Amino acid sequence: MSTGNEIATFTGWAATSAGAPLERFSYDPGPLGGEEVEVAVEYCGVCHSDQSLIDNDWGISQYPFVPGHEVIGSIVRVGEKVLGLTVGQRVGIGWYKGSCMHCSSCIGGDQHLCGSAKPTVVGSHGGFADRVRAHWAWALPIPAGLDPAMAGPLLCAGSTVFNPLVEFGVKPTDRVGVIGIGGLGHLALRFLNRWGCEVTAFTSSLSKQDEARNLGAHNVVSSTDNNALKSIAGTLDFLMVTANANLDWTAILATLRGKGRINFVGIVPNAIPVHVFDLIPQQKTLSASPVGSPGTTATMLEFCTRHNIVPQVEMFPMSQVNEAVDHLRSGKARYRVVLDASK
């Protein structure tokens, strides 16, 4: 559909080699697909995954590369086969921007598990730019009551920590732990508190105790103190690991009650050495989960709107994108970084 908003090239900020500063970069996006929407970027979060791809930490980056997969913007063009979305509507695009829409996972509502799901920033250019495109099913309407300047990180970090609550049936009566108070963990604390759970924050820095309680934790425990871990042995129903750190997983596992589950959403550096005898007697479970489906993510956005949950962010102008990435790389971000494309 022509809207008078066609432009020949998109312009963004690209890394030209591993770890290089981002530079202004223009590229031809090609014709708009029939099922695609084109979005004028208003805000875009800066995620650790963006940093990892800039630095080629995963060995899969292709340069030049425009990062950015926590996009908030308004639709300026729609393909002829787009359903349910209109020009002018504000939407969000997260880690994925497309999937096949015909495999068993897609048909079953698990589009995020599609074997050919298309990441927004792996093999294509993302939202550190003036425009970005996505399949209509992956461009999620942003509720009117949600601040668009704050909403970007919800499309990745928020969806990632909300998904296991739905996927594994976490109940309001459960006692739940969160390991790591960072970009993912601070949102998990806020979600779980509003979910109704008794929430225990695990941190390697007890100087964060007051901060963790302000974010929604009822209890705070050192994740590296075995005596502290022993004091809560057998008390938790569910434990979400958001940190990327190596811990004493046997001691961590012992904090679970019967039928308890540890679920990983953070990428810990090393293999997890757990003996099967630590699982079998009390039917404990070890699992992991990715970002949620479009349906789950849409539910999360409504949940955030209803309970006035937003991430804690630091704003940078898009023109200072390198300063924003360096701030994240330094570990000083509290707790998410968002770029304002208007500046």
C-alpha positions as CSV (number, residue, x, y, z in Angstrom):
1,M,0.0,0.0,0.0
2,S,1.4,3.4,-1.0
3,T,1.2,6.0,1.7
4,G,3.5,8.7,0.4
5,N,6.1,7.7,2.9
6,E,8.3,5.6,0.7
7,I,12.0,6.3,0.9
8,A,14.7,4.7,-1.3
9,T,17.2,4.0,1.5
10,F,17.2,3.4,5.2
11,T,19.9,5.1,7.3
12,G,21.2,3.8,10.6
13,W,24.3,3.2,12.7
14,A,26.4,0.2,11.7
15,A,29.5,-1.6,13.0
16,T,31.8,-2.3,10.1
17,S,34.0,-4.9,11.9
18,A,34.0,-6.7,15.3
19,G,34.0,-4.2,18.2
20,A,34.3,-1.2,15.8
21,P,32.5,2.1,16.7
22,L,29.2,2.5,14.9
23,E,29.1,4.7,11.9
24,R,26.4,6.3,9.8
25,F,25.3,3.8,7.1
26,S,22.6,3.8,4.4
27,Y,21.3,0.8,2.6
28,D,18.5,-0.3,0.2
29,P,15.9,-2.4,2.0
30,G,14.4,-3.7,-1.2
31,P,10.7,-3.8,-2.0
32,L,8.3,-4.0,0.9
33,G,7.0,-7.6,1.3
34,G,3.2,-8.2,1.0
35,E,3.0,-9.3,4.7
36,E,5.5,-6.7,6.0
37,V,5.0,-3.4,7.8
38,E,7.6,-0.6,7.6
39,V,8.1,1.2,10.9
40,A,9.5,4.7,11.5
41,V,11.7,4.2,14.6
42,E,11.0,6.4,17.6
43,Y,12.9,4.6,20.3
44,C,15.2,1.5,20.4
45,G,16.6,-0.3,23.4
46,V,20.3,-1.3,23.6
47,C,20.5,-5.0,24.7
48,H,23.5,-7.1,25.7
49,S,22.7,-9.2,22.6
50,D,23.3,-6.1,20.5
51,Q,26.7,-5.6,22.1
52,S,27.5,-9.3,21.6
53,L,26.7,-9.1,17.9
54,I,28.7,-5.8,17.5
55,D,31.7,-7.6,19.1
56,N,31.0,-10.9,17.3
57,D,31.1,-12.7,20.6
58,W,28.9,-15.5,19.1
59,G,30.9,-15.8,15.8
60,I,27.8,-15.2,13.6
61,S,28.0,-11.4,12.9
62,Q,28.0,-10.1,9.4
63,Y,29.3,-6.6,8.7
64,P,28.3,-3.9,8.1
65,F,25.7,-4.6,10.8
66,V,23.0,-2.3,12.2
67,P,22.0,-3.5,15.7
68,G,18.7,-2.9,17.6
69,H,15.9,-5.3,18.4
70,E,13.9,-3.5,21.0
71,V,12.1,-1.1,18.6
72,I,9.2,1.2,19.2
73,G,7.8,3.2,16.3
74,S,4.9,4.0,14.1
75,I,3.8,2.2,11.0
76,V,4.4,4.2,7.8
77,R,3.8,1.6,5.1
78,V,1.9,-1.8,5.1
79,G,2.1,-4.6,2.5
80,E,-1.0,-5.6,0.6
81,K,-1.5,-8.8,2.7
82,V,-1.0,-7.2,6.1
83,L,-3.8,-8.0,8.6
84,G,-5.0,-6.1,11.6
85,L,-2.5,-3.2,11.5
86,T,-2.8,0.3,9.9
87,V,-0.6,3.2,9.0
88,G,0.0,5.5,11.9
89,Q,-0.3,2.7,14.5
90,R,2.4,2.5,17.2
91,V,4.0,-1.0,17.4
92,G,7.0,-2.8,18.9
93,I,9.4,-5.2,17.3
94,G,11.6,-7.5,19.4
95,W,14.2,-10.2,18.9
96,Y,12.2,-11.8,16.0
97,K,10.7,-10.1,13.1
98,G,9.3,-13.0,11.2
99,S,8.6,-16.8,11.1
100,C,7.3,-19.2,8.5
101,M,3.7,-19.1,9.8
102,H,2.9,-22.6,8.5
103,C,5.0,-25.1,10.6
104,S,3.5,-26.9,13.6
105,S,5.1,-24.4,16.0
106,C,3.7,-21.4,14.2
107,I,0.2,-23.0,13.8
108,G,0.2,-23.9,17.4
109,G,0.9,-20.4,18.6
110,D,4.6,-21.0,19.3
111,Q,6.0,-18.9,16.5
112,H,9.1,-18.1,18.6
113,L,10.0,-21.8,18.3
114,C,9.8,-21.8,14.5
115,G,12.8,-23.5,13.0
116,S,13.1,-20.7,10.5
117,A,12.1,-17.8,12.7
118,K,13.9,-14.6,11.5
119,P,15.8,-12.6,14.1
120,T,15.6,-8.8,13.7
121,V,19.4,-8.4,13.9
122,V,21.0,-11.7,12.8
123,G,21.5,-11.6,9.0
124,S,19.6,-8.4,8.7
125,H,19.7,-4.8,9.9
126,G,17.9,-3.6,13.0
127,G,16.5,-0.6,14.8
128,F,19.5,1.6,15.3
129,A,18.1,3.3,12.2
130,D,15.3,5.5,10.9
131,R,13.2,2.6,9.7
132,V,12.9,-1.2,10.1
133,R,10.5,-3.8,8.7
134,A,8.8,-6.9,10.2
135,H,6.1,-9.4,9.4
136,W,2.8,-8.0,10.6
137,A,2.3,-10.8,13.2
138,W,5.6,-9.8,14.9
139,A,4.8,-6.0,15.0
140,L,2.9,-5.8,18.3
141,P,0.5,-2.9,19.0
142,I,1.7,-0.8,22.0
143,P,-1.2,-0.2,24.5
144,A,-2.1,3.5,24.8
145,G,-1.4,3.5,28.5
146,L,2.2,2.3,28.1
147,D,5.0,5.0,27.8
148,P,6.6,4.4,24.4
149,A,9.9,5.8,25.6
150,M,10.1,3.0,28.2
151,A,8.5,0.1,26.3
152,G,11.3,-1.0,24.0
153,P,13.1,-3.3,26.5
154,L,9.8,-5.0,27.2
155,L,9.9,-6.5,23.7
156,C,13.1,-8.5,24.5
157,A,14.0,-8.5,28.2
158,G,10.4,-8.2,29.4
159,S,9.1,-11.0,27.1
160,T,12.1,-13.2,28.1
161,V,11.3,-13.1,31.8
162,F,7.5,-13.1,31.4
163,N,7.4,-16.1,29.1
164,P,8.4,-18.7,31.7
165,L,5.7,-17.5,34.1
166,V,3.1,-18.5,31.5
167,E,4.9,-21.4,30.0
168,F,5.5,-23.2,33.3
169,G,2.4,-22.2,35.2
170,V,3.9,-20.1,38.0
171,K,1.2,-19.5,40.5
172,P,0.5,-16.4,42.7
173,T,1.0,-18.7,45.8
174,D,4.5,-19.8,44.7
175,R,7.7,-18.8,46.3
176,V,10.0,-17.7,43.5
177,G,13.6,-16.8,43.3
178,V,15.4,-14.6,40.8
179,I,19.2,-14.9,40.3
180,G,20.7,-11.7,39.1
181,I,19.5,-8.1,39.4
182,G,20.2,-6.6,36.0
183,G,18.5,-5.9,32.7
184,L,16.5,-9.1,32.9
185,G,16.4,-9.6,36.6
186,H,15.0,-6.2,37.6
187,L,12.0,-6.8,35.4
188,A,11.5,-10.3,36.7
189,L,11.3,-8.9,40.2
190,R,8.7,-6.4,39.2
191,F,6.7,-9.0,37.3
192,L,6.7,-11.6,40.0
193,N,5.8,-9.1,42.7
194,R,2.7,-8.1,40.7
195,W,2.0,-11.7,39.9
196,G,1.4,-12.3,43.6
197,C,4.4,-14.4,44.4
198,E,6.7,-14.3,47.4
199,V,9.9,-13.1,45.7
200,T,13.5,-13.8,46.7
201,A,16.3,-12.0,45.0
202,F,19.7,-13.7,44.7
203,T,22.6,-11.3,44.2
204,S,26.4,-11.6,44.4
205,S,26.5,-8.0,45.8
206,L,24.5,-7.6,49.0
207,S,24.9,-3.8,48.5
208,K,22.0,-4.2,46.2
209,Q,19.6,-5.3,49.0
210,D,17.6,-2.1,49.3
211,E,17.5,-1.7,45.5
212,A,16.2,-5.3,45.1
213,R,13.5,-4.7,47.7
214,N,12.4,-1.5,45.9
215,L,12.1,-3.5,42.7
216,G,9.8,-6.0,44.3
217,A,11.8,-8.6,46.3
218,H,10.5,-9.6,49.7
219,N,13.8,-11.4,50.6
220,V,17.4,-11.0,49.4
221,V,20.1,-13.8,49.6
222,S,23.7,-13.9,48.6
223,S,24.1,-16.2,45.5
224,T,27.7,-17.0,46.5
225,D,27.3,-17.7,50.2
226,N,26.7,-21.4,50.7
227,N,25.5,-20.8,54.3
228,A,22.9,-18.3,53.1
229,L,21.8,-20.8,50.5
230,K,21.5,-23.6,53.1
231,S,19.3,-21.4,55.2
232,I,16.6,-21.4,52.5
233,A,17.1,-25.0,51.4
234,G,13.8,-26.6,50.2
235,T,11.8,-23.4,50.2
236,L,11.4,-22.3,46.6
237,D,8.9,-23.5,43.9
238,F,10.5,-21.8,41.0
239,L,13.9,-20.2,40.4
240,M,14.7,-18.0,37.4
241,V,18.3,-17.5,36.4
242,T,18.8,-14.2,34.6
243,A,22.6,-13.8,35.4
244,N,25.4,-14.9,33.1
245,A,27.6,-16.2,35.9
246,N,29.0,-19.5,37.0
247,L,27.6,-20.5,40.4
248,D,27.4,-23.6,42.7
249,W,24.5,-25.1,41.0
250,T,24.2,-28.0,43.4
251,A,23.7,-25.6,46.3
252,I,21.3,-23.5,44.2
253,L,19.3,-26.6,43.2
254,A,19.0,-27.5,46.9
255,T,16.9,-24.3,47.5
256,L,14.0,-25.9,45.6
257,R,11.1,-27.8,47.1
258,G,9.7,-31.0,45.7
259,K,8.7,-30.6,42.0
260,G,10.6,-27.3,41.9
261,R,12.1,-26.0,38.7
262,I,15.2,-23.9,37.8
263,N,14.7,-22.1,34.5
264,F,17.6,-20.4,32.7
265,V,16.9,-17.2,30.6
266,G,20.5,-15.9,31.1
267,I,23.4,-17.5,29.2
268,V,25.8,-18.8,31.9
269,P,29.3,-19.2,30.6
270,N,30.0,-22.8,31.3
271,A,28.2,-26.2,31.3
272,I,26.0,-26.8,34.3
273,P,27.4,-29.7,36.4
274,V,24.3,-31.2,38.0
275,H,24.1,-34.8,39.2
276,V,20.9,-36.6,38.2
277,F,20.5,-37.8,41.9
278,D,19.9,-34.2,42.8
279,L,16.9,-34.2,40.5
280,I,15.2,-37.6,40.8
281,P,14.3,-38.0,44.5
282,Q,12.2,-34.8,44.6
283,Q,11.3,-34.6,40.9
284,K,13.1,-31.4,40.3
285,T,13.5,-29.9,36.8
286,L,16.2,-28.0,35.0
287,S,14.9,-26.1,31.9
288,A,15.5,-23.0,29.8
289,S,13.3,-20.7,27.7
290,P,13.7,-18.0,25.0
291,V,11.7,-14.8,24.3
292,G,8.0,-15.4,24.2
293,S,5.6,-15.8,21.3
294,P,3.8,-12.8,19.8
295,G,0.7,-13.8,21.8
296,T,2.6,-14.1,25.1
297,T,4.4,-10.8,24.5
298,A,1.2,-9.0,23.8
299,T,-0.2,-10.4,27.0
300,M,2.9,-9.1,28.8
301,L,2.4,-5.7,27.4
302,E,-1.2,-5.6,28.7
303,F,0.0,-6.9,32.1
304,C,2.6,-4.1,32.3
305,T,0.0,-1.5,31.3
306,R,-2.5,-2.8,34.0
307,H,0.1,-2.8,36.7
308,N,2.1,0.2,35.6
309,I,5.3,-1.8,35.1
310,V,8.1,-0.3,33.0
311,P,11.8,-1.1,33.0
312,Q,14.3,1.2,34.7
313,V,16.0,2.9,31.8
314,E,18.7,5.5,30.9
315,M,18.0,7.5,27.8
316,F,20.6,8.5,25.2
317,P,20.1,10.3,21.9
318,M,20.4,8.1,18.9
319,S,23.2,10.4,17.8
320,Q,25.2,9.3,20.9
321,V,24.8,5.6,20.1
322,N,28.5,4.8,20.7
323,E,28.4,6.4,24.1
324,A,25.3,4.3,24.9
325,V,26.9,1.1,23.8
326,D,30.1,1.9,25.8
327,H,28.0,2.6,28.9
328,L,26.3,-0.8,28.5
329,R,29.7,-2.5,27.9
330,S,31.1,-0.9,31.0
331,G,28.5,-2.6,33.2
332,K,27.2,0.7,34.5
333,A,23.7,0.6,32.9
334,R,20.9,0.7,35.4
335,Y,19.2,-1.3,34.1
336,R,18.4,-0.8,30.4
337,V,19.6,1.7,27.9
338,V,17.2,3.3,25.3
339,L,18.0,5.4,22.3
340,D,15.7,8.3,21.3
341,A,15.7,8.4,17.5
342,S,14.5,12.0,17.4
343,K,17.8,13.3,18.8
